Amino acid sequence: MGAAYVPPAPQYLLNNFENGTILYVGGIADIKAWRVQRFNQTTGVMDYATVLNNPGYPLYADAWTNRLTLTYGQSPT
C-alpha cells in the first residue's frame, strides 16, 4: 500500500506589511488563497487568518483592508 498523496502547501508571496506592537504580514498564493499573519510583539503570539476561517472575505484585498477584524487561529488553516 503506497503513501497517501499530500499536496504541497501553497507558497504565499508577501504582499503587505504593517509594523507596530501588532505586526501584520499579508500574502497571496493566488486570487482566492490568501493568508494574513498577526504577530503580537508584546506576548510573542503569532496567529493566522485565511479564507477558510474568513469566508466573508474571499478576496485578499478585502481581507487586508479588514485585517483588524478577521478571525485568527493558532495554526495556518
MODELLER restraints for C-alpha pairs under 7 A, 6 or more apart:
rsr = mdl.restraints
at = mdl.atoms
rsr.add(forms.Gaussian(group=physical.xy_distance, feature=features.Distance(at['CA:10:A'], at['CA:29:A']), mean=6.02, stdev=0.5))
rsr.add(forms.Gaussian(group=physical.xy_distance, feature=features.Distance(at['CA:11:A'], at['CA:29:A']), mean=5.67, stdev=0.5))
rsr.add(forms.Gaussian(group=physical.xy_distance, feature=features.Distance(at['CA:12:A'], at['CA:27:A']), mean=5.14, stdev=0.5))
rsr.add(forms.Gaussian(group=physical.xy_distance, feature=features.Distance(at['CA:12:A'], at['CA:28:A']), mean=4.88, stdev=0.5))
rsr.add(forms.Gaussian(group=physical.xy_distance, feature=features.Distance(at['CA:12:A'], at['CA:29:A']), mean=4.51, stdev=0.5))
rsr.add(forms.Gaussian(group=physical.xy_distance, feature=features.Distance(at['CA:13:A'], at['CA:27:A']), mean=5.02, stdev=0.5))
rsr.add(forms.Gaussian(group=physical.xy_distance, feature=features.Distance(at['CA:13:A'], at['CA:28:A']), mean=5.40, stdev=0.5))
rsr.add(forms.Gaussian(group=physical.xy_distance, feature=features.Distance(at['CA:13:A'], at['CA:29:A']), mean=6.23, stdev=0.5))
rsr.add(forms.Gaussian(group=physical.xy_distance, feature=features.Distance(at['CA:14:A'], at['CA:26:A']), mean=6.03, stdev=0.5))
rsr.add(forms.Gaussian(group=physical.xy_distance, feature=features.Distance(at['CA:14:A'], at['CA:27:A']), mean=4.45, stdev=0.5))
rsr.add(forms.Gaussian(group=physical.xy_distance, feature=features.Distance(at['CA:14:A'], at['CA:28:A']), mean=6.92, stdev=0.5))
rsr.add(forms.Gaussian(group=physical.xy_distance, feature=features.Distance(at['CA:15:A'], at['CA:26:A']), mean=5.57, stdev=0.5))
rsr.add(forms.Gaussian(group=physical.xy_distance, feature=features.Distance(at['CA:15:A'], at['CA:27:A']), mean=4.94, stdev=0.5))
rsr.add(forms.Gaussian(group=physical.xy_distance, feature=features.Distance(at['CA:15:A'], at['CA:28:A']), mean=6.79, stdev=0.5))
rsr.add(forms.Gaussian(group=physical.xy_distance, feature=features.Distance(at['CA:16:A'], at['CA:25:A']), mean=5.84, stdev=0.5))
rsr.add(forms.Gaussian(group=physical.xy_distance, feature=features.Distance(at['CA:16:A'], at['CA:26:A']), mean=4.93, stdev=0.5))
rsr.add(forms.Gaussian(group=physical.xy_distance, feature=features.Distance(at['CA:16:A'], at['CA:27:A']), mean=6.80, stdev=0.5))
rsr.add(forms.Gaussian(group=physical.xy_distance, feature=features.Distance(at['CA:17:A'], at['CA:24:A']), mean=5.74, stdev=0.5))
rsr.add(forms.Gaussian(group=physical.xy_distance, feature=features.Distance(at['CA:17:A'], at['CA:25:A']), mean=4.64, stdev=0.5))
rsr.add(forms.Gaussian(group=physical.xy_distance, feature=features.Distance(at['CA:17:A'], at['CA:26:A']), mean=6.33, stdev=0.5))
rsr.add(forms.Gaussian(group=physical.xy_distance, feature=features.Distance(at['CA:18:A'], at['CA:24:A']), mean=5.11, stdev=0.5))
rsr.add(forms.Gaussian(group=physical.xy_distance, feature=features.Distance(at['CA:18:A'], at['CA:25:A']), mean=6.58, stdev=0.5))
rsr.add(forms.Gaussian(group=physical.xy_distance, feature=features.Distance(at['CA:21:A'], at['CA:40:A']), mean=6.18, stdev=0.5))
rsr.add(forms.Gaussian(group=physical.xy_distance, feature=features.Distance(at['CA:21:A'], at['CA:41:A']), mean=5.49, stdev=0.5))
rsr.add(forms.Gaussian(group=physical.xy_distance, feature=features.Distance(at['CA:21:A'], at['CA:42:A']), mean=6.73, stdev=0.5))
rsr.add(forms.Gaussian(group=physical.xy_distance, feature=features.Distance(at['CA:22:A'], at['CA:38:A']), mean=6.68, stdev=0.5))
rsr.add(forms.Gaussian(group=physical.xy_distance, feature=features.Distance(at['CA:22:A'], at['CA:39:A']), mean=5.64, stdev=0.5))
rsr.add(forms.Gaussian(group=physical.xy_distance, feature=features.Distance(at['CA:22:A'], at['CA:40:A']), mean=4.61, stdev=0.5))
rsr.add(forms.Gaussian(group=physical.xy_distance, feature=features.Distance(at['CA:22:A'], at['CA:41:A']), mean=6.13, stdev=0.5))
rsr.add(forms.Gaussian(group=physical.xy_distance, feature=features.Distance(at['CA:23:A'], at['CA:38:A']), mean=5.65, stdev=0.5))
rsr.add(forms.Gaussian(group=physical.xy_distance, feature=features.Distance(at['CA:23:A'], at['CA:39:A']), mean=4.98, stdev=0.5))
rsr.add(forms.Gaussian(group=physical.xy_distance, feature=features.Distance(at['CA:23:A'], at['CA:40:A']), mean=6.37, stdev=0.5))
rsr.add(forms.Gaussian(group=physical.xy_distance, feature=features.Distance(at['CA:24:A'], at['CA:36:A']), mean=6.72, stdev=0.5))
rsr.add(forms.Gaussian(group=physical.xy_distance, feature=features.Distance(at['CA:24:A'], at['CA:37:A']), mean=5.64, stdev=0.5))
rsr.add(forms.Gaussian(group=physical.xy_distance, feature=features.Distance(at['CA:24:A'], at['CA:38:A']), mean=4.67, stdev=0.5))
rsr.add(forms.Gaussian(group=physical.xy_distance, feature=features.Distance(at['CA:24:A'], at['CA:39:A']), mean=6.48, stdev=0.5))
rsr.add(forms.Gaussian(group=physical.xy_distance, feature=features.Distance(at['CA:25:A'], at['CA:36:A']), mean=5.62, stdev=0.5))
rsr.add(forms.Gaussian(group=physical.xy_distance, feature=features.Distance(at['CA:25:A'], at['CA:37:A']), mean=5.14, stdev=0.5))
rsr.add(forms.Gaussian(group=physical.xy_distance, feature=features.Distance(at['CA:25:A'], at['CA:38:A']), mean=6.63, stdev=0.5))
rsr.add(forms.Gaussian(group=physical.xy_distance, feature=features.Distance(at['CA:26:A'], at['CA:35:A']), mean=5.85, stdev=0.5))
rsr.add(forms.Gaussian(group=physical.xy_distance, feature=features.Distance(at['CA:26:A'], at['CA:36:A']), mean=4.30, stdev=0.5))
rsr.add(forms.Gaussian(group=physical.xy_distance, feature=features.Distance(at['CA:26:A'], at['CA:37:A']), mean=6.31, stdev=0.5))
rsr.add(forms.Gaussian(group=physical.xy_distance, feature=features.Distance(at['CA:26:A'], at['CA:64:A']), mean=6.87, stdev=0.5))
rsr.add(forms.Gaussian(group=physical.xy_distance, feature=features.Distance(at['CA:27:A'], at['CA:34:A']), mean=5.73, stdev=0.5))
rsr.add(forms.Gaussian(group=physical.xy_distance, feature=features.Distance(at['CA:27:A'], at['CA:35:A']), mean=5.38, stdev=0.5))
rsr.add(forms.Gaussian(group=physical.xy_distance, feature=features.Distance(at['CA:27:A'], at['CA:36:A']), mean=6.34, stdev=0.5))
rsr.add(forms.Gaussian(group=physical.xy_distance, feature=features.Distance(at['CA:28:A'], at['CA:34:A']), mean=4.27, stdev=0.5))
rsr.add(forms.Gaussian(group=physical.xy_distance, feature=features.Distance(at['CA:28:A'], at['CA:35:A']), mean=6.34, stdev=0.5))
rsr.add(forms.Gaussian(group=physical.xy_distance, feature=features.Distance(at['CA:28:A'], at['CA:60:A']), mean=6.96, stdev=0.5))
rsr.add(forms.Gaussian(group=physical.xy_distance, feature=features.Distance(at['CA:31:A'], at['CA:59:A']), mean=6.36, stdev=0.5))
rsr.add(forms.Gaussian(group=physical.xy_distance, feature=features.Distance(at['CA:31:A'], at['CA:60:A']), mean=6.83, stdev=0.5))
rsr.add(forms.Gaussian(group=physical.xy_distance, feature=features.Distance(at['CA:32:A'], at['CA:58:A']), mean=5.98, stdev=0.5))
rsr.add(forms.Gaussian(group=physical.xy_distance, feature=features.Distance(at['CA:32:A'], at['CA:59:A']), mean=5.78, stdev=0.5))
rsr.add(forms.Gaussian(group=physical.xy_distance, feature=features.Distance(at['CA:33:A'], at['CA:51:A']), mean=6.83, stdev=0.5))
rsr.add(forms.Gaussian(group=physical.xy_distance, feature=features.Distance(at['CA:34:A'], at['CA:50:A']), mean=5.77, stdev=0.5))
rsr.add(forms.Gaussian(group=physical.xy_distance, feature=features.Distance(at['CA:34:A'], at['CA:51:A']), mean=6.54, stdev=0.5))
rsr.add(forms.Gaussian(group=physical.xy_distance, feature=features.Distance(at['CA:34:A'], at['CA:60:A']), mean=5.67, stdev=0.5))
rsr.add(forms.Gaussian(group=physical.xy_distance, feature=features.Distance(at['CA:35:A'], at['CA:48:A']), mean=6.79, stdev=0.5))
rsr.add(forms.Gaussian(group=physical.xy_distance, feature=features.Distance(at['CA:35:A'], at['CA:49:A']), mean=5.65, stdev=0.5))
rsr.add(forms.Gaussian(group=physical.xy_distance, feature=features.Distance(at['CA:35:A'], at['CA:50:A']), mean=4.65, stdev=0.5))
rsr.add(forms.Gaussian(group=physical.xy_distance, feature=features.Distance(at['CA:36:A'], at['CA:48:A']), mean=5.77, stdev=0.5))
rsr.add(forms.Gaussian(group=physical.xy_distance, feature=features.Distance(at['CA:36:A'], at['CA:49:A']), mean=5.22, stdev=0.5))
rsr.add(forms.Gaussian(group=physical.xy_distance, feature=features.Distance(at['CA:36:A'], at['CA:50:A']), mean=6.56, stdev=0.5))
rsr.add(forms.Gaussian(group=physical.xy_distance, feature=features.Distance(at['CA:37:A'], at['CA:46:A']), mean=6.92, stdev=0.5))
rsr.add(forms.Gaussian(group=physical.xy_distance, feature=features.Distance(at['CA:37:A'], at['CA:47:A']), mean=5.85, stdev=0.5))
rsr.add(forms.Gaussian(group=physical.xy_distance, feature=features.Distance(at['CA:37:A'], at['CA:48:A']), mean=4.56, stdev=0.5))
rsr.add(forms.Gaussian(group=physical.xy_distance, feature=features.Distance(at['CA:37:A'], at['CA:49:A']), mean=6.49, stdev=0.5))
rsr.add(forms.Gaussian(group=physical.xy_distance, feature=features.Distance(at['CA:38:A'], at['CA:46:A']), mean=5.57, stdev=0.5))
rsr.add(forms.Gaussian(group=physical.xy_distance, feature=features.Distance(at['CA:38:A'], at['CA:47:A']), mean=5.41, stdev=0.5))
rsr.add(forms.Gaussian(group=physical.xy_distance, feature=features.Distance(at['CA:38:A'], at['CA:48:A']), mean=6.17, stdev=0.5))
rsr.add(forms.Gaussian(group=physical.xy_distance, feature=features.Distance(at['CA:39:A'], at['CA:45:A']), mean=5.77, stdev=0.5))
rsr.add(forms.Gaussian(group=physical.xy_distance, feature=features.Distance(at['CA:39:A'], at['CA:46:A']), mean=4.30, stdev=0.5))
rsr.add(forms.Gaussian(group=physical.xy_distance, feature=features.Distance(at['CA:39:A'], at['CA:47:A']), mean=6.62, stdev=0.5))
rsr.add(forms.Gaussian(group=physical.xy_distance, feature=features.Distance(at['CA:40:A'], at['CA:46:A']), mean=6.42, stdev=0.5))
rsr.add(forms.Gaussian(group=physical.xy_distance, feature=features.Distance(at['CA:47:A'], at['CA:72:A']), mean=5.92, stdev=0.5))
rsr.add(forms.Gaussian(group=physical.xy_distance, feature=features.Distance(at['CA:47:A'], at['CA:73:A']), mean=5.36, stdev=0.5))
rsr.add(forms.Gaussian(group=physical.xy_distance, feature=features.Distance(at['CA:47:A'], at['CA:74:A']), mean=4.65, stdev=0.5))
rsr.add(forms.Gaussian(group=physical.xy_distance, feature=features.Distance(at['CA:47:A'], at['CA:75:A']), mean=6.24, stdev=0.5))
rsr.add(forms.Gaussian(group=physical.xy_distance, feature=features.Distance(at['CA:48:A'], at['CA:72:A']), mean=5.06, stdev=0.5))
rsr.add(forms.Gaussian(group=physical.xy_distance, feature=features.Distance(at['CA:48:A'], at['CA:73:A']), mean=5.29, stdev=0.5))
rsr.add(forms.Gaussian(group=physical.xy_distance, feature=features.Distance(at['CA:48:A'], at['CA:74:A']), mean=6.35, stdev=0.5))
rsr.add(forms.Gaussian(group=physical.xy_distance, feature=features.Distance(at['CA:48:A'], at['CA:75:A']), mean=6.22, stdev=0.5))
rsr.add(forms.Gaussian(group=physical.xy_distance, feature=features.Distance(at['CA:48:A'], at['CA:76:A']), mean=5.59, stdev=0.5))
rsr.add(forms.Gaussian(group=physical.xy_distance, feature=features.Distance(at['CA:49:A'], at['CA:70:A']), mean=6.65, stdev=0.5))
rsr.add(forms.Gaussian(group=physical.xy_distance, feature=features.Distance(at['CA:49:A'], at['CA:71:A']), mean=6.04, stdev=0.5))
rsr.add(forms.Gaussian(group=physical.xy_distance, feature=features.Distance(at['CA:49:A'], at['CA:72:A']), mean=4.57, stdev=0.5))
rsr.add(forms.Gaussian(group=physical.xy_distance, feature=features.Distance(at['CA:49:A'], at['CA:73:A']), mean=6.34, stdev=0.5))
rsr.add(forms.Gaussian(group=physical.xy_distance, feature=features.Distance(at['CA:50:A'], at['CA:77:A']), mean=6.30, stdev=0.5))
rsr.add(forms.Gaussian(group=physical.xy_distance, feature=features.Distance(at['CA:51:A'], at['CA:57:A']), mean=6.35, stdev=0.5))
rsr.add(forms.Gaussian(group=physical.xy_distance, feature=features.Distance(at['CA:51:A'], at['CA:58:A']), mean=5.82, stdev=0.5))
rsr.add(forms.Gaussian(group=physical.xy_distance, feature=features.Distance(at['CA:52:A'], at['CA:77:A']), mean=6.36, stdev=0.5))
rsr.add(forms.Gaussian(group=physical.xy_distance, feature=features.Distance(at['CA:53:A'], at['CA:71:A']), mean=6.38, stdev=0.5))
rsr.add(forms.Gaussian(group=physical.xy_distance, feature=features.Distance(at['CA:54:A'], at['CA:70:A']), mean=6.61, stdev=0.5))
rsr.add(forms.Gaussian(group=physical.xy_distance, feature=features.Distance(at['CA:54:A'], at['CA:71:A']), mean=6.22, stdev=0.5))
rsr.add(forms.Gaussian(group=physical.xy_distance, feature=features.Distance(at['CA:57:A'], at['CA:63:A']), mean=5.39, stdev=0.5))
